[in-house]
Amino acid sequence: MLRKLRLVARRMMRHVTREMISWMPKNQRFRIFRSFADCNPSPSPRLVLKIAETQEELEACFRLLHDAYVDSGFMKPHPSGMRVTIYHALPATTTLCAKYDDQVVGTLSLIRESVLGVPLQKIFDLSAIKEKKGQIVEVSALAVHRNFRRTGGSVLFPLMKFMYEYCTTFFDTRHLVIAVNPGHIEMYESLLFFQRLSANVVENYDFVNGAPAVGATLDLKEAPEIFRRHYASKPPHRNLYAYFTQVRLPNIEFPNRRFFVTNDPVLTPDLVDYFFNVRTDTFQNLNLREKILLHAIYDLPEYKALLPELPSGANSVPIRRHERFSVRCPARLIARRMRDDQGISVEVIEVSRHGFQARANKPLPLNVWFETIVQFGRSDVSRVRSLALRGSDGLYGFRVENLDLLWRKFVSALYHSKTYTDLENPTRFLI
């Protein structure tokens, strides 16, 4: 009885405290919220953070998300007990999970902008973000097990740390965007310095069962300096600047990639069929445009029979003749007339069979042939000839010739591989 009374008293105290804080000026509220940050730089070794890649891990994530969304009124219960959307089916979506004693206790999904866009762009204008260049990723499907929601962020902060490092190191992300309930937006604004996409609250966001939503964004290029200004002088367990940019958590299992690609698809044909046809009716509930785009994305024989059937006469969506793939590969351009034998350093960000796109920190001459050395992986270096055909804002498009064996192996593997583990042996994809 005494224990119950104490719990009731704590709840009442928290409620009174929240009410008192809500009446304070915004800047004062945010300072108080930041003082509550508690990011343990040495979490329990029983906690593991990784990409959800097995059927068991993905199902546990989708079940955790389902229960959290039903509890919050963001969705109606589904017979499968899972929340699965079309965006989870995309190769450019990565689902992260937190496991405690091998049980999934936290999850979020990172949805990179693709031909389907991102969910929130249906109701929020992203044109101002797109003008700043860089990949846009929506942080979605966040859920923490109820047993860990009141433990000082013991799961939430490590999951956010994993998200930050994965996006900045592996996922080639500049802009994070979120659509959250108005009651939660100030946490993202005060702790992580997200900026609202508009001053208005969208009263009916159909992606979460018509609940109200606020859109916000964080520029990861600017975030480290913002974090430094507000957190660098804090003690270790409150220093989110050090936590996100300097601390290394051994709990995080990063993908072990052979090549410097920027996404980690895990959905084999069997997993696609299981989650989107057998356990849920996600594919069958798509509109015609979504079905056509899905066929364009999964343009491999192994997937065709698993995708929703297109009506007679439906035209496929036009796509590039030479599909491009997102990568982050250091490269050097060397022209005969250069005095510097080291050449010009660039970063290759897209490759195709016959060309690539690269970022350069200084202007490049156009219509000049370069000897081009591209590092596709830790031990995989390709040498080709390239011609810069166009460029603006530091981005240049190149045509390539004299393709070596590695270039052909690598691009063929990107075309034909189904998951990121398929890239470990690109030789079998050479055509």
C-alpha positions as CSV (number, residue, x, y, z in Angstrom):
1,M,0.0,0.0,0.0
2,L,2.8,2.4,0.9
3,R,4.6,1.7,-2.4
4,K,1.4,2.5,-4.3
5,L,1.0,5.8,-2.5
6,R,4.6,6.7,-3.3
7,L,4.0,5.9,-7.0
8,V,0.9,8.1,-7.0
9,A,2.8,10.9,-5.3
10,R,5.6,10.7,-7.8
11,R,3.1,10.9,-10.7
12,M,1.4,13.9,-9.2
13,M,4.7,15.6,-8.7
14,R,5.7,15.0,-12.3
15,H,2.4,16.3,-13.5
16,V,2.6,19.5,-11.3
17,T,6.2,20.0,-12.4
18,R,5.3,19.7,-16.1
19,E,2.4,22.2,-15.6
20,M,4.7,24.7,-13.9
21,I,7.3,24.4,-16.7
22,S,4.7,24.8,-19.4
23,W,3.9,28.3,-18.2
24,M,7.5,29.4,-18.4
25,P,9.0,31.4,-21.3
26,K,10.2,29.2,-24.2
27,N,14.0,29.9,-23.7
28,Q,13.7,29.1,-20.0
29,R,11.7,25.9,-20.7
30,F,14.3,24.8,-23.1
31,R,17.2,25.4,-20.7
32,I,15.3,23.3,-18.1
33,F,14.7,20.5,-20.6
34,R,18.4,20.5,-21.5
35,S,19.3,20.2,-17.8
36,F,17.3,16.9,-17.8
37,A,19.5,15.3,-20.4
38,D,21.2,12.2,-19.1
39,C,23.4,10.4,-21.7
40,N,25.4,7.7,-20.0
41,P,28.7,7.5,-21.9
42,S,29.1,3.9,-20.6
43,P,25.8,2.1,-20.9
44,S,25.3,-1.5,-19.8
45,P,27.0,-4.1,-22.0
46,R,23.7,-5.9,-21.9
47,L,22.5,-3.2,-24.4
48,V,23.3,-3.8,-28.1
49,L,22.5,-1.5,-30.9
50,K,22.5,-2.8,-34.5
51,I,20.7,-2.8,-37.8
52,A,17.6,-5.0,-37.7
53,E,18.3,-7.6,-40.4
54,T,16.8,-11.0,-39.4
55,Q,13.1,-11.9,-39.6
56,E,13.0,-12.1,-35.8
57,E,14.6,-8.7,-35.3
58,L,12.4,-7.0,-37.9
59,E,9.3,-8.6,-36.5
60,A,10.2,-7.6,-33.0
61,C,10.7,-4.0,-34.1
62,F,7.4,-3.9,-36.0
63,R,5.6,-5.4,-33.0
64,L,7.1,-2.9,-30.6
65,L,6.2,-0.1,-33.0
66,H,2.6,-1.4,-33.3
67,D,2.0,-1.6,-29.6
68,A,3.5,1.9,-29.0
69,Y,1.4,3.5,-31.8
70,V,-1.8,1.7,-30.6
71,D,-1.2,2.9,-27.1
72,S,-0.8,6.5,-28.3
73,G,-3.8,6.4,-30.7
74,F,-1.6,6.7,-33.8
75,M,-3.0,3.6,-35.3
76,K,-5.8,1.0,-34.9
77,P,-4.7,-2.5,-33.8
78,H,-3.7,-4.6,-36.8
79,P,-4.4,-8.4,-36.9
80,S,-0.7,-9.1,-37.4
81,G,0.3,-7.2,-34.3
82,M,2.8,-5.2,-36.4
83,R,3.0,-1.8,-37.9
84,V,4.5,-2.2,-41.4
85,T,4.4,0.5,-44.1
86,I,5.4,0.7,-47.8
87,Y,8.5,2.7,-46.6
88,H,9.8,-0.3,-44.7
89,A,9.9,-2.2,-48.0
90,L,12.3,0.2,-49.6
91,P,16.0,-0.7,-50.0
92,A,16.9,2.9,-49.0
93,T,15.2,2.5,-45.6
94,T,17.2,1.2,-42.6
95,T,15.6,0.0,-39.4
96,L,17.8,0.3,-36.3
97,C,17.1,-1.6,-33.1
98,A,18.2,-1.6,-29.5
99,K,18.4,-5.0,-27.8
100,Y,18.6,-5.6,-24.1
101,D,19.5,-9.2,-23.1
102,D,18.7,-10.1,-26.7
103,Q,15.2,-8.6,-26.5
104,V,14.3,-5.7,-28.8
105,V,13.5,-2.7,-26.5
106,G,13.8,0.2,-29.0
107,T,13.6,0.9,-32.7
108,L,13.5,3.6,-35.3
109,S,13.6,3.7,-39.0
110,L,15.6,6.0,-41.3
111,I,13.8,6.6,-44.6
112,R,16.0,8.2,-47.2
113,E,14.3,10.2,-49.9
114,S,13.6,8.1,-52.9
115,V,11.1,8.0,-55.8
116,L,8.4,7.6,-53.2
117,G,9.7,10.7,-51.3
118,V,9.4,10.6,-47.5
119,P,6.1,10.3,-45.6
120,L,6.0,13.8,-44.2
121,Q,6.4,15.6,-47.5
122,K,2.8,14.8,-48.2
123,I,1.9,17.6,-45.7
124,F,5.0,19.7,-45.2
125,D,6.9,21.7,-47.7
126,L,10.6,20.6,-48.0
127,S,11.6,23.0,-50.8
128,A,13.7,25.2,-48.5
129,I,15.7,22.2,-47.3
130,K,16.2,20.9,-50.9
131,E,17.8,24.3,-51.8
132,K,20.6,23.6,-49.3
133,K,21.5,20.4,-51.1
134,G,22.3,17.1,-49.4
135,Q,20.4,13.9,-48.8
136,I,17.1,14.1,-46.8
137,V,16.3,11.3,-44.3
138,E,13.1,11.1,-42.3
139,V,13.4,9.7,-38.8
140,S,10.3,7.6,-38.3
141,A,8.8,4.7,-36.5
142,L,10.4,5.5,-33.1
143,A,9.4,3.3,-30.2
144,V,10.9,2.3,-26.9
145,H,9.6,-0.6,-24.8
146,R,7.4,0.6,-21.9
147,N,9.7,-0.9,-19.3
148,F,12.5,1.5,-20.5
149,R,10.5,4.7,-21.0
150,R,11.2,6.1,-17.5
151,T,14.8,5.0,-17.1
152,G,16.5,8.4,-17.9
153,G,16.9,7.7,-21.6
154,S,18.9,4.5,-21.0
155,V,17.6,3.2,-24.4
156,L,16.5,6.4,-26.2
157,F,19.8,8.3,-26.0
158,P,22.0,5.3,-27.2
159,L,19.5,4.8,-30.0
160,M,19.7,8.5,-30.9
161,K,23.5,8.3,-30.7
162,F,23.4,5.3,-33.1
163,M,21.2,7.2,-35.5
164,Y,23.5,10.2,-35.5
165,E,26.6,8.2,-36.2
166,Y,25.0,6.0,-38.8
167,C,23.6,9.0,-40.7
168,T,26.8,11.1,-40.6
169,T,29.2,8.2,-41.3
170,F,27.4,5.6,-43.3
171,F,24.1,6.9,-44.7
172,D,25.3,10.1,-46.4
173,T,22.7,12.2,-44.7
174,R,22.7,16.0,-44.3
175,H,19.1,16.8,-43.4
176,L,17.0,14.9,-40.8
177,V,13.3,15.6,-40.9
178,I,10.6,14.4,-38.4
179,A,6.9,14.6,-38.0
180,V,6.0,14.3,-34.3
181,N,3.0,14.9,-32.0
182,P,2.8,18.5,-30.8
183,G,3.3,17.2,-27.2
184,H,6.7,15.9,-28.1
185,I,8.2,18.5,-30.4
186,E,9.8,20.6,-27.7
187,M,12.0,17.7,-26.7
188,Y,13.5,17.7,-30.2
189,E,13.7,21.5,-30.3
190,S,15.3,21.9,-26.9
191,L,17.7,18.9,-26.7
192,L,18.6,18.4,-30.4
193,F,17.8,21.8,-31.8
194,F,15.4,20.7,-34.6
195,Q,13.8,23.7,-36.3
196,R,10.1,23.7,-37.2
197,L,9.2,23.4,-40.8
198,S,6.3,25.7,-40.3
199,A,4.6,27.6,-37.5
200,N,1.4,25.6,-37.9
201,V,0.4,22.3,-36.5
202,V,-1.1,19.9,-39.0
203,E,-4.3,18.8,-37.4
204,N,-4.9,15.6,-39.4
205,Y,-1.8,13.5,-40.5
206,D,-3.2,10.3,-42.0
207,F,0.1,8.5,-41.7
208,V,-0.5,8.3,-38.0
209,N,-4.3,7.7,-37.9
210,G,-5.2,11.4,-38.3
211,A,-3.3,12.6,-35.2
212,P,-1.9,16.1,-35.2
213,A,1.7,16.6,-36.2
214,V,4.5,19.1,-36.2
215,G,7.3,18.9,-38.8
216,A,10.9,19.8,-38.0
217,T,14.4,19.5,-39.4
218,L,18.0,19.3,-38.3
219,D,21.0,20.1,-40.5
220,L,23.7,17.6,-39.6
221,K,26.3,19.8,-41.2
222,E,25.5,22.6,-38.6
223,A,24.6,20.4,-35.7
224,P,28.1,19.8,-34.2
225,E,28.7,23.5,-33.7
226,I,25.3,24.1,-32.2
227,F,25.8,21.1,-29.8
228,R,29.3,22.5,-28.9
229,R,27.9,25.9,-27.9
230,H,25.2,24.5,-25.6
231,Y,26.7,21.4,-24.2
232,A,30.6,21.4,-24.3
233,S,30.9,22.8,-20.7
234,K,28.4,20.3,-19.2
235,P,29.5,17.3,-17.2
236,P,30.0,14.0,-19.1
237,H,26.5,12.6,-18.5
238,R,24.9,15.9,-19.7
239,N,27.4,16.7,-22.5
240,L,25.4,15.8,-25.7
241,Y,28.1,17.5,-27.8
242,A,30.8,15.0,-26.7
243,Y,28.2,12.2,-26.6
244,F,27.3,12.6,-30.3
245,T,30.6,13.7,-31.8
246,Q,33.4,12.2,-29.6
247,V,32.2,9.3,-27.4
248,R,32.4,5.8,-28.9
249,L,29.9,3.3,-27.6
250,P,31.1,-0.3,-27.8
251,N,27.5,-1.3,-27.7
252,I,27.0,-0.2,-31.3
253,E,27.5,-2.8,-34.0
254,F,28.1,-0.9,-37.2
255,P,27.7,-2.6,-40.6
256,N,30.9,-4.3,-41.8
257,R,30.9,-3.2,-45.4
258,R,33.5,-4.2,-47.9
259,F,32.5,-1.3,-50.2
260,F,31.7,2.4,-49.4
261,V,28.0,2.2,-50.3
262,T,25.5,4.3,-48.3
263,N,22.6,2.0,-47.6
264,D,22.2,-1.4,-46.0
265,P,19.3,-3.3,-47.6
266,V,18.3,-6.4,-45.7
267,L,15.1,-7.6,-47.4
268,T,15.6,-10.8,-49.2
269,P,12.7,-12.1,-51.4
270,D,11.6,-14.3,-48.5
271,L,11.5,-11.4,-46.1
272,V,9.6,-9.2,-48.6
273,D,7.0,-11.9,-49.0
274,Y,6.7,-12.6,-45.3
275,F,6.2,-9.0,-44.1
276,F,4.3,-7.4,-47.0
277,N,2.2,-10.3,-48.3
278,V,1.9,-13.1,-45.8
279,R,1.7,-11.3,-42.4
280,T,0.2,-8.1,-43.7
281,D,-1.6,-6.8,-46.7
282,T,0.7,-3.8,-47.2
283,F,1.3,-4.4,-50.9
284,Q,-2.3,-5.0,-51.8
285,N,-3.4,-1.7,-50.2
286,L,-1.0,0.4,-52.3
287,N,-2.3,2.8,-54.9
288,L,-1.5,2.3,-58.5
289,R,1.4,4.8,-58.5
290,E,3.0,3.1,-55.5
291,K,2.7,-0.3,-57.1
292,I,4.3,1.0,-60.3
293,L,7.2,2.6,-58.4
294,L,7.7,-0.6,-56.4
295,H,8.1,-2.6,-59.6
296,A,10.7,0.0,-60.8
297,I,12.6,-0.3,-57.5
298,Y,12.6,-4.1,-57.4
299,D,13.5,-4.7,-61.0
300,L,14.9,-8.2,-60.4
301,P,13.3,-11.5,-61.4
302,E,13.5,-12.8,-57.8
303,Y,11.1,-10.1,-56.6
304,K,8.6,-9.8,-59.5
305,A,6.3,-12.6,-58.4
306,L,6.1,-11.1,-54.9
307,L,5.1,-7.6,-55.9
308,P,1.4,-6.5,-56.3
309,E,0.1,-7.3,-59.7
310,L,-0.2,-4.3,-62.1
311,P,-3.5,-3.8,-64.0
312,S,-3.4,-4.5,-67.7
313,G,-2.1,-1.5,-69.7
314,A,-0.3,0.1,-66.7
315,N,2.9,1.7,-67.8
316,S,6.0,1.4,-65.8
317,V,7.5,4.6,-64.4
318,P,10.3,6.0,-66.6
319,I,13.7,5.6,-64.9
320,R,17.2,6.5,-65.9
321,R,18.5,4.4,-68.7
322,H,21.6,3.9,-66.6
323,E,20.5,3.6,-62.9
324,R,22.7,5.4,-60.4
325,F,23.7,4.1,-57.0
326,S,24.6,6.1,-53.9
327,V,28.1,5.7,-52.6
328,R,30.7,7.7,-50.6
329,C,34.1,6.9,-52.2
330,P,37.2,9.0,-52.0
331,A,38.8,9.6,-55.4
332,R,41.6,11.6,-57.1
333,L,41.5,13.2,-60.5
334,I,44.9,13.6,-62.4
335,A,45.2,15.4,-65.7
336,R,48.4,15.4,-67.8
337,R,48.8,19.2,-67.5
338,M,48.7,19.1,-63.7
339,R,51.9,20.0,-61.9
340,D,50.7,18.3,-58.7
341,D,51.1,14.6,-59.1
342,Q,48.6,14.0,-56.2
343,G,45.8,15.4,-58.3
344,I,42.5,16.8,-57.1
345,S,40.7,15.1,-54.3
346,V,36.9,14.6,-54.8
347,E,34.2,12.4,-53.2
348,V,32.3,10.2,-55.6
349,I,28.6,10.1,-54.4
350,E,26.9,8.3,-57.3
351,V,28.1,5.7,-59.8
352,S,26.5,4.0,-62.8
353,R,27.8,1.7,-65.6
354,H,29.1,4.7,-67.6
355,G,29.5,7.6,-65.3
356,F,29.6,9.1,-61.8
357,Q,28.8,12.2,-59.8
358,A,31.3,13.7,-57.4
359,R,31.6,16.5,-54.9
360,A,34.6,18.8,-55.2
361,N,35.8,21.5,-52.8
362,K,37.2,23.7,-55.7
363,P,36.2,24.4,-59.3
364,L,37.1,21.7,-61.8
365,P,37.8,22.2,-65.5
366,L,35.2,20.8,-67.8
367,N,35.8,18.7,-71.0
368,V,39.2,17.6,-69.7
369,W,40.1,14.0,-69.5
370,F,41.4,12.8,-66.1
371,E,43.1,9.6,-64.9
372,T,40.6,8.8,-62.1
373,I,41.5,6.7,-59.1
374,V,38.4,5.7,-57.1
375,Q,38.6,3.8,-53.8
376,F,35.4,1.7,-53.8
377,G,36.3,-0.1,-50.5
378,R,39.0,-0.6,-48.0
379,S,41.1,-2.6,-50.4
380,D,39.3,-2.1,-53.7
381,V,40.7,0.6,-56.0
382,S,39.5,1.3,-59.5
383,R,41.3,3.2,-62.3
384,V,39.4,4.7,-65.2
385,R,39.4,7.7,-67.5
386,S,36.8,10.3,-66.8
387,L,35.5,13.5,-68.5
388,A,33.8,16.2,-66.5
389,L,30.8,17.2,-68.5
390,R,28.9,19.5,-66.2
391,G,29.1,21.1,-62.8
392,S,27.4,23.4,-60.3
393,D,27.5,24.1,-56.6
394,G,30.5,21.8,-56.2
395,L,28.7,18.8,-57.8
396,Y,30.1,17.5,-61.1
397,G,28.9,14.8,-63.5
398,F,31.5,12.6,-65.3
399,R,31.5,10.1,-68.2
400,V,33.9,7.2,-67.8
401,E,35.9,5.1,-70.3
402,N,38.4,2.3,-70.1
403,L,36.5,0.6,-67.3
404,D,38.7,-1.8,-65.4
405,L,37.5,-5.1,-64.0
406,L,36.7,-3.8,-60.5
407,W,34.5,-1.0,-61.8
408,R,32.5,-3.5,-63.9
409,K,32.3,-6.0,-61.0
410,F,31.2,-3.3,-58.5
411,V,28.5,-1.7,-60.6
412,S,27.1,-5.1,-61.7
413,A,26.9,-6.1,-58.1
414,L,25.0,-3.0,-57.2
415,Y,22.5,-3.7,-60.0
416,H,21.9,-7.4,-59.1
417,S,22.6,-7.7,-55.3
418,K,19.5,-8.0,-53.1
419,T,21.1,-7.2,-49.7
420,Y,24.3,-5.6,-48.5
421,T,25.8,-8.9,-47.7
422,D,25.6,-9.8,-51.4
423,L,28.3,-7.2,-52.1
424,E,30.9,-9.2,-50.2
425,N,31.5,-11.2,-53.4
426,P,30.9,-9.0,-56.4
427,T,32.6,-11.4,-58.9
428,R,29.5,-13.6,-59.2
429,F,27.5,-10.6,-60.5
430,L,30.0,-9.7,-63.3
431,I,28.2,-9.6,-66.7
